Amino acid sequence: MYVEQKWKINREKNEHARTCPGLVTLDQAAGKMLRETLSLTLSDQSRLTILLFEDGLFSVVGEVPLQPSHILPVLDKIREKIEVFFPDFYQTLDKLAQEDRRIQVLARMENILGAIRNNASSNPELLQSVKALITEMESGGMTPGCTVPADPSAPEDQDLPKNRETR
């Protein structure tokens, strides 16, 4: 349920980002006064150059053509320079981003609980481990990381609990 909502709100956020009224092609910017250029390196290490024009207009050029996944990083980079021109656009984008983060937390929780439910019958030790984890967390003794509690009844050289399917 939440996973589907996460996809929907993320798509809505990205579609809204692509409608930024300041984004123009180079042809549309012809004759406009160039105010500033900014460089942006994306997570894939490709680089974009953002051309800021008068009236909050901007265009993007780079090593690769502008992709939908590039729009949000571009809008974040230039926010302080163009938000004054498009406050309603950014207000809506912020609301969508906040809802996206909220639903993401719920979707992760749904996935984790689903994994526990789906694996509990074939891994009886899973429920014991989850209960032990909750007790540890409630006592404040939790440390970051993923550890599997040792089964005190298992021989030391046994890596997998009994009845565990192998894949």
C-alpha positions in Angstrom: 0.0 0.0 0.0 2.6 2.6 1.1 5.0 1.4 -1.6 2.5 2.3 -4.3 1.8 5.6 -2.6 5.6 6.3 -2.5 5.8 5.7 -6.3 2.8 7.9 -6.9 4.0 10.9 -4.8 7.6 10.6 -6.1 6.2 10.7 -9.7 4.0 13.7 -8.8 7.0 15.5 -7.2 9.2 14.9 -10.3 6.4 15.9 -12.7 6.0 19.2 -10.8 9.7 19.8 -10.9 9.7 19.5 -14.7 7.1 22.3 -14.8 9.3 24.9 -13.2 8.3 28.1 -14.9 11.9 29.4 -15.0 13.3 26.5 -17.0 13.7 27.5 -20.7 15.6 26.2 -23.7 18.6 28.2 -25.0 16.5 29.3 -27.9 13.9 30.7 -25.5 16.6 32.5 -23.6 17.9 34.3 -26.7 18.2 38.0 -26.0 18.0 37.6 -22.2 20.7 39.0 -20.0 23.0 36.3 -18.5 23.4 36.9 -14.8 25.5 34.0 -13.7 26.7 30.5 -14.5 26.9 27.6 -12.0 28.4 24.2 -12.3 26.8 21.1 -10.9 28.3 17.6 -10.7 25.7 14.9 -10.6 25.8 11.6 -8.6 26.9 9.8 -11.8 29.8 12.3 -12.0 28.5 14.0 -15.2 28.6 17.8 -15.1 26.0 20.4 -15.9 26.2 24.1 -16.4 23.3 26.1 -15.2 22.8 29.5 -17.0 20.9 32.0 -14.9 19.2 34.7 -16.8 17.2 37.8 -15.8 13.7 37.3 -14.2 14.6 33.9 -12.7 14.9 32.1 -16.0 17.5 29.4 -16.4 18.7 26.9 -18.9 20.9 23.8 -18.4 23.6 22.5 -20.7 26.1 19.7 -20.1 28.0 16.7 -21.0 24.7 14.8 -21.3 21.3 16.0 -22.3 19.2 17.2 -19.4 17.3 14.2 -18.0 14.2 14.3 -15.7 16.4 12.9 -12.9 18.6 16.0 -13.2 15.9 18.6 -12.6 15.6 18.2 -8.8 19.4 18.6 -8.2 19.4 21.7 -10.5 16.4 23.2 -8.7 18.2 22.6 -5.3 21.4 24.2 -6.6 19.7 27.4 -7.8 16.9 27.7 -5.3 18.2 30.7 -3.4 18.7 32.5 -6.6 15.3 31.9 -8.2 12.8 31.1 -5.5 11.9 34.8 -5.1 10.6 34.6 -8.7 8.6 31.4 -8.2 7.6 31.1 -4.6 4.4 29.1 -5.3 6.3 26.6 -7.4 8.8 26.0 -4.6 6.1 25.9 -1.9 4.3 23.1 -3.8 7.6 21.3 -4.4 8.4 21.4 -0.7 5.0 20.0 0.2 5.5 17.2 -2.3 9.0 16.5 -1.1 7.9 16.4 2.6 5.0 14.0 1.7 7.5 11.9 -0.3 9.8 11.6 2.8 6.9 10.7 5.1 5.6 8.0 2.8 9.1 6.7 2.2 9.4 6.0 6.0 6.1 4.2 6.0 7.0 2.2 2.9 10.2 1.0 4.4 8.4 0.0 7.6 5.8 -1.9 5.4 8.6 -3.7 3.6 10.4 -4.7 6.8 7.2 -6.0 8.5 6.3 -7.8 5.3 9.7 -9.5 5.2 9.3 -10.6 8.8 5.8 -12.0 8.1 6.8 -13.7 4.9 9.9 -15.4 6.5 8.6 -16.2 10.0 7.1 -19.6 9.2 10.3 -20.9 7.4 12.7 -19.3 9.9 11.3 -19.8 13.4 14.3 -18.2 15.0 13.4 -15.0 13.2 10.7 -14.1 15.7 13.0 -14.7 18.6 15.6 -12.5 17.0 13.1 -9.7 16.4 11.9 -9.9 20.0 15.5 -9.8 21.3 16.2 -6.8 19.0 13.2 -4.9 20.4 14.2 -5.7 24.0 17.8 -4.5 23.2 16.5 -1.3 21.6 14.1 -0.5 24.5 16.9 -1.0 27.0 19.1 1.5 25.1 21.8 -1.1 24.3 21.4 -1.0 20.6 24.4 -0.4 18.4 24.3 0.4 14.7 24.8 -2.5 12.3 23.3 -5.8 11.4 24.1 -8.6 13.7 22.4 -11.9 14.1 22.0 -12.9 17.8 23.8 -16.2 18.6 21.8 -19.2 19.4 23.2 -20.4 22.7 22.1 -24.0 22.0 23.8 -24.2 18.7 27.3 -25.7 18.3 30.0 -23.0 17.8 30.9 -24.2 14.3 27.3 -24.0 13.1 26.7 -20.9 11.0 23.1 -21.3 10.1 20.2 -22.2 12.5 18.6 -25.5 12.0 15.6 -25.8 9.6 17.0 -22.9 7.5 16.5 -23.4 3.8 19.6 -23.0 1.6 19.4 -21.2 -1.6 
